[in-house]
Amino acid sequence: MSLRLELEDLEQQFRETAMKKYGYSKGALQKASREAFQKWILEQQGLPTAKDPFILIRGILKKYRGKVTSVELQHAAKHLWVKH
């Protein structure tokens, strides 16, 4: 699928920022666009965003500290993340 947009003054800023992050190679704008759209969709749905999703549930996992193994903690984190 393709999408055409007229961004006017945002286009130059978007291009510069995308190139700084992803480099001056083919696909940089596509990667940046995809990331921007995904983040916007999550924000509109009221879902939290983070580079590391486990940061969002760290406080919830506090009750498991010292009581379970690391593998059990990973399973508990996965189940908690799926519930939310």
Contacts in CASP RR format, 6 or more apart in sequence:
PFRMAT RR
TARGET T0000
AUTHOR 0000-0000-0000
METHOD contacts of the structure
MODEL  1
MSLRLELEDLEQQFRETAMKKYGYSKGALQKASREAFQKWILEQQGLPTA
KDPFILIRGILKKYRGKVTSVELQHAAKHLWVKH
7 14 0 8 1.000
14 29 0 8 1.000
14 32 0 8 1.000
14 36 0 8 1.000
15 29 0 8 1.000
17 32 0 8 1.000
18 28 0 8 1.000
18 29 0 8 1.000
18 31 0 8 1.000
18 32 0 8 1.000
18 33 0 8 1.000
19 28 0 8 1.000
21 28 0 8 1.000
21 32 0 8 1.000
22 28 0 8 1.000
22 31 0 8 1.000
22 32 0 8 1.000
39 49 0 8 1.000
42 48 0 8 1.000
42 49 0 8 1.000
43 49 0 8 1.000
48 56 0 8 1.000
50 56 0 8 1.000
53 81 0 8 1.000
54 77 0 8 1.000
54 81 0 8 1.000
57 77 0 8 1.000
57 80 0 8 1.000
57 81 0 8 1.000
57 84 0 8 1.000
60 80 0 8 1.000
61 73 0 8 1.000
61 76 0 8 1.000
61 77 0 8 1.000
61 80 0 8 1.000
64 72 0 8 1.000
64 73 0 8 1.000
64 76 0 8 1.000
68 76 0 8 1.000
END
